Structure formats: structure tokens, C-alpha cells
Amino acid sequence: MNMIEIEPLSEHTEHKIKQNLKFKTGKFVWRISFTAPLNPATVNNINMFVTSEADGSVLQTQIRYDTETNSVEIEPTGAYSKNSSYILNVTKNVRSKGGQPLKDEIKIKFTV
């Protein structure tokens, strides 16, 4: 049984979302893989963040970028609240090393 329910809010993201959960503490890490190297200056809490669906508040997160795998991990500093919905937001301000912006904004709703 999955501990979270995921609902893509952006177009064309359904087939790109995979779950691999070991969720026991109320904290889990989002791992986002990119097809091209990113400009590390654009990988930050302004361009990638998690909001509460209830009030739109931004959760405190730690963001790590792995240049070898072109993947970003977004981890909350505290636990998600049970029976609450959140939105993972990745804006078009995330850019490749060559300066190309992300083609589409990504929004994924998930319920804990």
C-alpha cells in the first residue's frame, strides 16, 4: 500500500512519475532526474519548492543537485502532516548549463 497519493497537475507528466516508497517517518525525498546538466545557480528553493495545498505556505526544504546523475533531491526539514495535501513545484526558471529554461513548469500534487 502506498503511503502517499500522487496527482500530476502539469500536462504530460503522468508517465514520468515513479514511486519507490519507504515512508515511515513522515519525511521523504523527491528525486527529479533531468536529461541535461543544470546550471547549479538555478537549482534553489526559489525555483523548486513544496507548498501546502491548504494555505499555500512554502515548506522548508533542503535541495541537493548531483552533477553526475543530473538529478535533484528535495527533502523537507520537518515531517509532512498526515492527511494533508502538498504541491511539488518546479518552475521554468530552472535552466540547463547552456541557459535553456525548463520547457514546462512541473506541478505535482501529493497527499500524505
Rosetta blueprint (number, residue, H / E / L):
1 M L
2 N L
3 M L
4 I L
5 E E
6 I E
7 E E
8 P E
9 L L
10 S L
11 E L
12 H L
13 T L
14 E H
15 H H
16 K H
17 I L
18 K L
19 Q L
20 N L
21 L L
22 K L
23 F L
24 K L
25 T L
26 G L
27 K L
28 F L
29 V L
30 W E
31 R E
32 I E
33 S E
34 F L
35 T L
36 A L
37 P L
38 L E
39 N L
40 P H
41 A H
42 T H
43 V L
44 N L
45 N L
46 I L
47 N L
48 M E
49 F E
50 V E
51 T E
52 S E
53 E L
54 A L
55 D L
56 G L
57 S L
58 V E
59 L L
60 Q L
61 T E
62 Q E
63 I E
64 R E
65 Y E
66 D E
67 T L
68 E L
69 T L
70 N L
71 S E
72 V E
73 E E
74 I E
75 E E
76 P E
77 T L
78 G L
79 A L
80 Y L
81 S L
82 K L
83 N L
84 S L
85 S E
86 Y E
87 I E
88 L E
89 N E
90 V E
91 T L
92 K L
93 N L
94 V L
95 R E
96 S E
97 K L
98 G L
99 G L
100 Q L
101 P E
102 L L
103 K L
104 D L
105 E L
106 I E
107 K E
108 I E
109 K E
110 F E
111 T E
112 V L
